[in-house]
């Protein structure tokens, strides 16, 4: 059976990380190790694990180094088969088994499935036995094997180190939130690496979010501009359209100009229930 390194990057998610680790401890197939990269903070005190734990902090003065953290996790991994699991995700007991079966096949970029847990779901006393009941399926990414590259999502995916290097790693030209995972998928397409979905399920824990993500306005502008120069198309068009409609940016075919920052009231109005 394949030995799998699970890779997770962390910032301000201690409770969620505890649930992720508890989930891995209940997995039918244990990971060979869990690699944790802490971004701009010190490592937490975490539960005991049934597998080795590798922890490293990294720091960036201006933004959350998401791309750099994922690359660092790969460098720190001891094994060739990698599963990238978002810190907000709880793995299904069979998740790693599905990845192990996939890694026995052709070299591909493997995308797992995600269900979204309702608010306060993990506060339920018996939530471990009711994860399906307390969650809903991803409305965009279905269980179909065929996944378009532009719908790739970095919450739950896997590949070998060789495939990761063939894709070209995560581009560290991106700073903070937005587009770095779409860039990774476009690089996979350019490198002729197939993308396929498998039934490797994880449950995403609820957390506060914004629609549109005004809390990441500057990062999204910078990353969208970087992406446009590299790929000659705009990413995150839905968010950029909302930013423009609300007067935060002036967006043309070739340029984005920041017009104003959101007020506290506007940030609060964008909070998703």
Order of alpha helices (4+ residues) and beta strands (2+ residues): beta-alpha-beta-beta-alpha-beta-beta-alpha-beta-beta-beta-alpha-alpha-beta-alpha-alpha-beta-beta-alpha
